[in-house]
Every structure is written in C-alpha cells, then in structure tokens.
Amino acid sequence: MVLKSFGLNAVDWEARVDMGRLRRERLARLRAQLEQSELGALLSFDFHNIRYMTATHIGTWAMDKLIRFSLLPRGGEPVVWDFGSAAKHHVMYNPWLDRGEDQEHGSRPGISTLRGAFNPASGRAEEVARAVKRELDRYGLANEPVGVDLAELPVLDALAAQGVRVTDGQQVFLEARRTKTQDEISLLVTAASMVDAAYDQLYAFLRPGVRENECVGLVAKVLYDLGSEHVEGVNAISGERCSPHPHVYSDRLLRPGDPAFFDILHSFNGYRTCYYRTFAVGSASPAQRDAYRRCREIIDEAIDRVKPGATTADVVEVWPKATEFGFPDELAAFALQYGHGVGLSIWEKPIFSRLVSFEHPEVLEEGMVFALETYWPASDGWSAARIEEEVVVTADGCEVITKFPAEELLVAGQRYWSVGGPLGATREAQSHLNTRSWRPV
C-alpha cells in the first residue's frame, strides 16, 4: 500500500481530502459507538471530541479552557454550545449544523464556568446543566445515562441536581477515534510531511552556538509558514540534558560534539504529529553512535511486528526492560520506550508500554495510526538517542509516514573539511571522499 501525499490546497483537478466526507464519517463512527454503548447521549467538554462530533473549531487558544460543550443524543443530531460570537459564526458558515426552519439550529451560544473564573453565584454551571437537560428531554433521554469526557466539579454537581446520571464517556469517544478514515489518514500524512520540511531546515541550521530555544523558533516558523494550525510543542534537548530526558527545551547553547534530539508536535486541520529525530552537532563520538544504533534497532524490531491482528504486547515484547537502561521500574521509565495513537490529539488509543500492555494488550487494526518512540542512553553517561516513527497499519503490515532520514545518526554543523573528510564523519564515509586539504564547505 502506498499512502498518497497531496498539496495543501483544495483543487478541482485532483481528488484530495474530502472535508464533507471527513465530517460525515467521523460523526457516523461516533454514532455507531454510542449505539453500541448503554448511554443515552454523549456530552463533551474536550476540545478534540467536540471537533470530532461537530466539526467546529474556534482556535487553539480554547483548547484548555473547558468553556465549550457539545451533546450527541442517541437518535438525534449534535448540538454545540459555543463561546460568544463563535456560535453565530457557526450558523453562518457551518451548514451541517443546520436543522431546517422548523428546528432549533445545532449551534447555540453557551459558556461553562471558565475553569472557575466566573463567580459560582453567577449560575453558569447550573445553566450548562439546564441546557443539556432540555436537549435530553427533547429526545426522551432524561432517564438515560450520559457519558461525559471531561468536566468541572460544579458542572457535574449541577447535572446531578437536574437528575442527569453521568458516567464515563471518554472511552466511547476514543473507541470511535481508534481507527482513522481515509481522509484522516491523508491529513496525518500531510502533517508529517510538513515536519519533514521542518527537520530539513533544522538540520541545516544546527551548529555550535545556537540555542535550543532558537531551534524551537525556527521549527515553529517553518510549520506556520507551511500552514500549520497549531505548533503544540517542540522538544529541543541537547548535550548533557539528554540523559535523563527532561521533556522540556531550554536556552542552552549547543556545543561541538553534542547530541541533540527533537520532538515536533503540530497539527494540520486538527491532525497532529509526534515525531522525534536525533542529531550530533559537529561530530559524533563512538558512544553516541552506539546509542543511536541501539535505539534504531529497538524501533525497527517494533515496527516489524506491526500488522493487523498483532497486539500491543507483541510490539513491546521486543523493547528492553526499564532496568536495562538505568531505571528501577517501568513507571520510572514510562514514555521512553513507548507508543501511542495519533489523531486529533495525542495521545489516543492504542497505548504501547511495558507498564500496561502485557496485562492489557490491545489488538492492532487496519487504519490505526500511531507513533512508536524509543530511547537509549549512551555509555558515556550523559548523551542519548531518541527516535520516533509514525506508522499507518495497512492490510498486511504498516507504512511509515515520517520520512526524514533516521537510519543512521546524522552529523549537523560540519563547517570545515579535513584531509580525511568532514569533521565527525565516520571512517567508512571518509573513505568515499576525495579531499586533499582543509577548505570551507
């Protein structure tokens, strides 16, 4: 199977992402999961679940605010209560929410508690509960349990006061999102291709004297210029900060001989990436090359096991135990040898980890998209390697959609050549070069 990658624009002369089909198929999958459950409705405050259900978006500034909410009643149409004028915008530009002249529109003004910023006496939580209860009554679902993904305690209390029985709905959402539609996969491939470009420019930029935060700024600019909706994060880790992995960038200056690894997380039309690469700056020591080689072996062995019918336990079985790379147990080493679904958010189902996958294996299915990431500390005690690949499960295996070269440790920032070749090049690579003197590249 060859996954197609397209341009970023809509055109009339090529079948690319069909946004209408994307909206219809997502909602159909969510409805199917709701029908299989014991729930009467799904109530969402989670930004990504709201988008999956209603195909509405008001900017990534709202991702963590818990201010919007939407409801999918069994047998009914989705309703979204949105922030201020955004609700009117949906009426004007989101025709899929229109119920016709004889029914109330599927987009309505409404707001939750602003994470408690509203005075509790203002009654915002109670108004949320009343709005939900009215919709449940409309469909005769007032006595049925309602699945909720995320909510604030005052809202849960207000729902209970209205007689609404609340239970966990997050699993229903995540089961619907477990496998991806054709259009979702196309968007995920496009998002990854944008990171390919960011890594190319980052590799050219890396050299002694630049700072980790400058690398973050460069990557963000490349992605936004290409049309990224949101650069969620760029993990930039270098030098002795690589072991143990701190999971946050700093203003550290890169130095000759440093390892540097990066994780780029952004979204294109909502669909995300999680994509690590490791480089050496100026030169690479034998210890760094050995660590990278081991990291590559671990991830390749995992990818080789990915196919429909295999389980997450089958994949993590080839990964080293935490005690083999310097941690006392799997909890302490969590997310270093790891895998997770990628879609409208990270992390989604399935999860790959020696912490949980042996006791609770999940079966891999065609159409799943997930990232597998590995880590290995070097024998020098301070450097390390980190690699991550995103894969799509196909009918007979999987296809890697993260394309920036990672088969070998790439050395960046080689400014000068010596008699033997570029500084930091391996002996094998040097043997293929015909150089006679020092000269700038």
N, C-alpha and C positions, 0 to 999 in steps of 0.2 A: 504493500500500500504506500502510495506517495501522497503526503499531505500537501495541498496546494497553498501557496502564499500569494497574496494579491497586493495591489496598491492600496493606499489608504483612503482613496476617494470612491464614491459611488459612480458607476458609469453605465451607459446603456448598451455597450457592446461586449460585455463580459458578465457572466453570472458570478457574482461575488457573494458577500454576506447579504442575506435577505433578512432585513430587520423585522419585517412583518411576520415572517415565518419564525424568527427567533422569539418574538413576543408570544406568538400563539403556542409554540411547542413548550416553552417554559411553563406557561400557565397550565397547559394540558398535563404536564408531568406533575405539577403541584396538586392539581385537582385529583389526579389518579391516586396519589399518596394519601390525600385527605379521605378519599372514598374507602381506601383500604384500612384506615385507622378507625378508632372508636370516637373520634372527635366530631363535634358539630360544626366547628369553624376553626380557622387559624387566625390568630391575632399577632401581628408583627410590629415590633419597635426597632428591629435590627435593620440598619440601613440597606444591607445587601439583600436580605429577604424581601424587603419592601420593593426593591428594584426588580427582583426575580418575579414577584407576584404582579406588580402593576406597571412595570416598565416606566417608572418615573425616577427623576434624578434632579436634585436641586443644588448640587455642588458638594465637593468633598469636605467642605468646612462643617457640614452637618453630620458627618459620619459617627461622631461620638456623643451627640447631643441628646439622643433619645427623645426628640421633640416631635417627630412624625410617627404616624401609626397607620396600619392598614389591616383590613379584615377580608378574609375569604370565607364566606358561608358555604356550607355544603348545599349544592344545588343552586347557588347564586353567583353573582358577579363580584369581583373585587372592588373594594372601596378604599380610597386613601384620604386621610385627613392630613392636610399639609400646612406648611408654615406660611402664614400671611398670604401675600400676593402670589406665591407659587401655586396655590390652589386654582386661582383664576387663570394662570398661565396654562395649567393642565387642561382646563376647559377649552381654551383657545387652540391648543396645539397637540393634544393627545386624544384623537378621536376614538381610540379603542376603549376609552373610559366612558364614552357617551352611551346612555341608556335609552335615548329617544325622548321625545317631548312628554311622554306620559309617565316617565320615571325620573327620580332624582339622579343627578349626574354622579358618576363614580368618583369625582374629585371634589372634596369639600374642605373648607377652612377648619382647622383644628390644631390644637397645640397641647402638648403634655406639660410637665412641670419644670422644664428647663433644668433638669438634674437638681431640683430643689431650689432653684433661684427664685421662683415665684413664692410669695408668701403662702404657706399652706392654707391660710384662711381665705385665699382667693378662690378656692374651689376648683382649680384646674384638674386635679386628679379625679374629682367627682364628675366633672363634665366629660372627661375621657370615658369614664365608665358608663355614663348615661348614653353617650353617642354609640358606644358598642352595643349596649343593651337594646337600644331602639332598632338597630340593624338585625340583631338576633331575633327580636320579636317579629320583625317583618317576615322572616323565613320560618317562623315557628321553631326556633332553636334555643329558646331561653332556658330549657332544662337540660340541654346537652353540654358536655364538657368542651371547653375552649382551650386549644393549645396555644401557649404563648412562648415566644423565644427569649426575649429579654424584657424586663420591666422594672420600674422603680417600686419600692415597697408601698408608698402611698397609693399608687395606681392599683396594685394588687389588692390592697385593703378596700379601695373604693369599688372594685369589681365584685369583691366578696359581699360588700354591703348591698349591691344590686342583685345579689343572688346568682351571680355568674360563677360557675365552677371552673377554676383554672387548673391546667395541668401542663406538663412539659410539651411544647410543640416544636422545639428546635430539631428533634430527631426527624420529624416529618419533613421539615424544610430540607435538611441535609440529605435525606434519602432521595428526595426529588432531584437534588443537585449532584448526586453521587456520580452519575454518568452525564456526559455532555452531548448536546445536539451537534449536528453538522456545523451550524453557524457559530456556536460557542467555540468549537474546536478551531474554526478559522480565525476567530478573534484572538484566541490564545496563541496561535501560531504567529499572528501579526504582532502581538505584544512582545513575543520572544524575539522576533526579527528586529524590532526596534532596539532591544537590549544588545543584540549582536552588533549593531552600529555603535552603540554607546561604548561597548568594550573595545572596539577597534580604535576609537578616538582616545579612550583612556590609556590603552597600551602605548599609543604614540606619545601621550603626554607624560607618562611616568618617567621620573628621573630623580636623582638625589636633589633635595632642596625643596620639592613641592610638599605640600601638607595634605594630610588625609582629608581635611575639610574642603580643600581646593578640588580634590578628586570628586567629592560629592557634588560640588557646584558644577563641575564640568559635565558629569553624567546627567544631572538634572536638566541642564540647558539642552543637551543633545536630545533628550527624550521629549521635553516640552516643544522644542522646535519641530520634532517629527510628528507631534500631535498627541502626545500622552495626555490623558485626562488627569492623572494624579501620580506624582512620584512619591510613593508611600514611604520609601526609605532607601538609603544606600549605606550599607555596612562597609566601612573602609577601615581595615585593620592592618597594621604593618609592624615590622621589627619584632621586638620582644613582647609586644602586645598580642602577638598571635597565639601564645600559649601561656595560660589558658585563654580561650576565646572570650572576649568581654562583651560581644554583641552590640557595641556602640562605637561610632567613629570619634576621633579627637582632632586636635590641631597638631599632632606630632609630625615632625619633618621626616620624610623618607631619606634613608641613608644608603650609601653603596653597600651591596650585599644583603639588603633587607629582603625578606619575603613580604608580600603584600597580597591579602585576599579581600575580595569584594563580593557583596551580595546586593543585587539590584532588584528592587520591588517597585513596580509601577503598574498602572492599568491603562488599557486602551478600550474605550467603550465599556468600561467596567471590569474587563477581564485582565487578570493580574499575572505577574511573573514572580518567581523566586529563583535566582539564577546566580550561583557563585562561580567565580574564577580566581585562580591564584597565579601570581607572577613573582619573579625575582627582579630586583632593581639593580641594574649594572652588572651583577654577577650572581652565580648560584653556587653554594657550597655543596660538597658531596652529601652532607646530611640533609640539606633541603631537597636535593634531587631524589634521595632515597625516600624521604617522607612523601613527596609528590607521587612517586611511583607506587608506593603502597596505597595511597589514597585513591589513585586511579584504578588499581586492581580491585579494591573493595567495591567501588561503584560499578565497575564493569561486570563483576560477578553478580551483583544485584540486578542490573539491567538484563543480563542473560536469563534470569529466572522469571521475567515479567511476561505473562501471557494469560489469556482468558482461562479461568479455572484454577490457576495457581492462587496461593493465598499470601497475605502479608507475612505470615510465619515462614513460608518458603523463602521469601526475599531476605528477611532479617537473619535467617539462619546462617547466611554466609558472612554476616558482619561480625567483627570482633566484639568480645565482651568488654565491658567498661574497665575491668581490671587489667586488660591487656594494653590499654593506652593511658593508664595513670589515674583512673578514677575508682573510688571504692565500690560503687554500685551503679545500676542503670539510671536511677533517679539523678544522681550527681552528673552523669554524662548525657543526660537527655538532650536530644536535638543535635547531637554531633554526628551520630550515625542514625539517620532519620529520613522519613518520607511522609509526604502529606499531599492531599488533594489540592488542586489549584483551580480556581474559577472566579466567581465574582468576589471572593475573599480568599485569604489564606489565613488559617488553614482549614481545608474542608476534608471530607472523607475521601479515601481511606487514610488511616494513620499507620505508619510503619515504625516500629520501635521495639527493641528487645524488652522494654519496660512492660509492654502490654500485648504485643502481637502473638506471642506463643499461647497465652491463655485465652486470648480473644481474637483469633485470626479472622480476617475479612477476605472474601473471595474477590479476585480481580475480574473485571468485566470489560468487554469491548466498549470503547467510548469513554473510559475513565481517563482523566488527565491528572498526573501527579508529578511531584518533584522528589527526586532521591538525592540526598546530600550526605557526603562523607567528610571525615576529618582525620588527620593523622599528625601527631606531634613529632618533631624531628629529634634525633638522638643528641643534638647539641643542647637540648634543654630549654630552648627559648623560641625557636621558629616552628612553623607548622604549615600544613597544606589543607586546603578546603576546596572541594569540587561539588557542584550541583548540576544535575541534568533534569530537564522536564521531559516526560515521555507521554505519548498517547498510546493506550492499549488498542491494538489492532486485532483482526480476526485470528492471526497466527503468531502474534508476538507483540512488539511495540515499536514505535518510531520516536527517536529523539528529536525534539524540536528546538533545543538550544544548540546553536550551530557554531558559536565562536570557538576556535580550536582549543582543545584541552587535553589532547592525547599525551603531550609532553609539557614540561614546565617551560614556559616562555620567559625569556630574559628581556626586560624592557630597559630603556635608557642607556643603550650601548652607544656612546657618543664617539668613540675612537676605536680604530683597529690597530692591532699589533702585528708583528711578523707572523704570529701563529693564527691570526684571525681576530674576530671581535672579542673584546674583553668579556669573559664569562661564558664563552661558547664551549661546548663540550669538545673533547678531543676528536670525537667522530665528526662533529660538524666542522671543526677546523681543518680536517684532512681534505675537505671538499673545496676549500677556499684557496685561491692563488694570490696571496698578498706578499709584499716584499718589504714594506716599511710602514711606520706609523702614518696615518692620514685621517683627517676627519671624514665621517660618514656624510 
